[in-house]
Amino acid sequence: MTKKKEVKNVLVLLGSPRKRGNSAILAKTIAKGAKSVGARVETLYIHGMKIAPCKSCYACQKPNSKGCSIKDDMQSVYKKLMEADAWVIASPVYWFTVSAQTKLWMDRCFALIPRAGEAFGGKRIAIAMSYGDTDPFKSGCVNALRTFQDAFGYVKAHISGIVYGSAMDAGEIKKNEALLKEAEELGRHIVIG
Ligand SMILES: Cc1cc2nc3c(=O)[nH]c(=O)nc-3n(C[C@H](O)[C@H](O)[C@H](O)COP(=O)(O)O)c2cc1C
C-alpha cells in the first residue's frame, strides 16, 4: 500500500495590496483549516516584497543554471516555494485577470521550470480569488482561474481546490459564510487530502 504524502508546510502568497482584503481573508481561512489539522503555515505579502519583473534573460533556463539572475526577495521565495508541501495563492481580480503582484510572482516562477518536478510535482495548490462584480464570468475571474489552470497544467502541478467569491470593499467577503466554510474545508483538504 502506498503511503499518502503528509502535508506539513503550507506557504500562503497574498497577491493583493490589501492585507486585510477579501482574497487575504479567504487565504487566512484556508490557513485556519490547514492549521486545524496540524500544518505549519507561513504567509508572504507579495506587495511588501522587492520582486522585480522577469527580464527575459533566460539565464535560469541554461544548462547548469544557478537559477534566476535577479537577486531580490524572490530568491528567498524560491527557497520557501521549494520547501513547502502546499501553496495557497490568493489574488483579487484586477482588470479581468490576476493582480499585477500575482503576475509578477508567476512570471518569476519561470525560473523553477528546469526544476519543475521538484518545484511543482506533488505540491498541493489552493487558489483563492475575489472580485467586485457579481458574476465570475463578467468580472474576469474565470480568466484568472484559467491562467492558473493553464500555468499549473503546463508544469504538471496539481490544483487541489479553488474558492472564489464576489465582494468589493475590503472585508465584505466575510458576509459569505458558505464560502468561508468552503475555504476552511479546502485548507483541511490540502493537508489531509
Ligand atoms: C485596479 C483594480 C482593478 C479591478 N478590476 C476588477 C475587474 O476587472 N473585475 C472585477 O470584478 N473587480 C475588479 N476590481 C475589484 C476587486 O477585484 C475587488 O474589490 C476585490 O474584492 C479586491 O480583493 P482584495 O480585497 O483582496 O484586494 C478591481 C479593483 C482594482 C483596485
The ligand as an SDF file (V2000), in Angstrom:
LIG
                    3D

 31 33  0  0  0  0  0  0  0  0999 V2000
   -7.1110   48.1300  -10.0400 C   0  0  0  0  0  0  0  0  0  0  0  0
   -8.3850   47.3610   -9.7770 C   0  0  0  0  0  0  0  0  0  0  0  0
   -8.9400   46.6420  -10.8290 C   0  0  0  0  0  0  0  0  0  0  0  0
  -10.0950   45.8930  -10.6050 C   0  0  0  0  0  0  0  0  0  0  0  0
  -10.6220   45.1920  -11.6460 N   0  0  0  0  0  0  0  0  0  0  0  0
  -11.7190   44.4270  -11.4520 C   0  0  0  0  0  0  0  0  0  0  0  0
  -12.2460   43.6400  -12.5170 C   0  0  0  0  0  0  0  0  0  0  0  0
  -11.7420   43.6140  -13.6370 O   0  0  0  0  0  0  0  0  0  0  0  0
  -13.3480   42.8780  -12.2580 N   0  0  0  0  0  0  0  0  0  0  0  0
  -13.9710   42.8800  -11.0270 C   0  0  0  0  0  0  0  0  0  0  0  0
  -14.9850   42.1930  -10.8710 O   0  0  0  0  0  0  0  0  0  0  0  0
  -13.4730   43.6100   -9.9930 N   0  0  0  0  0  0  0  0  0  0  0  0
  -12.3690   44.3680  -10.1630 C   0  0  0  0  0  0  0  0  0  0  0  0
  -11.8400   45.0800   -9.1120 N   0  0  0  0  0  0  0  0  0  0  0  0
  -12.4560   44.9380   -7.7720 C   0  0  0  0  0  0  0  0  0  0  0  0
  -11.6910   43.9030   -6.9010 C   0  0  0  0  0  0  0  0  0  0  0  0
  -11.4920   42.6920   -7.6000 O   0  0  0  0  0  0  0  0  0  0  0  0
  -12.4540   43.6030   -5.6150 C   0  0  0  0  0  0  0  0  0  0  0  0
  -12.6090   44.7630   -4.8370 O   0  0  0  0  0  0  0  0  0  0  0  0
  -11.7810   42.5100   -4.8070 C   0  0  0  0  0  0  0  0  0  0  0  0
  -12.6260   42.0230   -3.7830 O   0  0  0  0  0  0  0  0  0  0  0  0
  -10.4900   43.0060   -4.1870 C   0  0  0  0  0  0  0  0  0  0  0  0
   -9.8750   41.9750   -3.4770 O   0  0  0  0  0  0  0  0  0  0  0  0
   -8.9050   42.3040   -2.2290 P   0  0  0  0  0  0  0  0  0  0  0  0
   -9.7950   42.8720   -1.1440 O   0  0  0  0  0  0  0  0  0  0  0  0
   -8.3080   41.0010   -1.8900 O   0  0  0  0  0  0  0  0  0  0  0  0
   -7.9160   43.2930   -2.7180 O   0  0  0  0  0  0  0  0  0  0  0  0
  -10.7120   45.8750   -9.3140 C   0  0  0  0  0  0  0  0  0  0  0  0
  -10.1290   46.6230   -8.2760 C   0  0  0  0  0  0  0  0  0  0  0  0
   -8.9810   47.3540   -8.5030 C   0  0  0  0  0  0  0  0  0  0  0  0
   -8.3820   48.1470   -7.3700 C   0  0  0  0  0  0  0  0  0  0  0  0
  1  2  1  0
  2  3  1  0
  2 30  2  0
  3  4  2  0
  4  5  1  0
  4 28  1  0
  5  6  2  0
  6  7  1  0
  6 13  1  0
  7  8  2  0
  7  9  1  0
  9 10  1  0
 10 11  2  0
 10 12  1  0
 12 13  2  0
 13 14  1  0
 14 15  1  0
 14 28  1  0
 15 16  1  0
 16 17  1  0
 16 18  1  0
 18 19  1  0
 18 20  1  0
 20 21  1  0
 20 22  1  0
 22 23  1  0
 23 24  1  0
 24 25  2  0
 24 26  1  0
 24 27  1  0
 28 29  2  0
 29 30  1  0
 30 31  1  0
M  END
$$$$
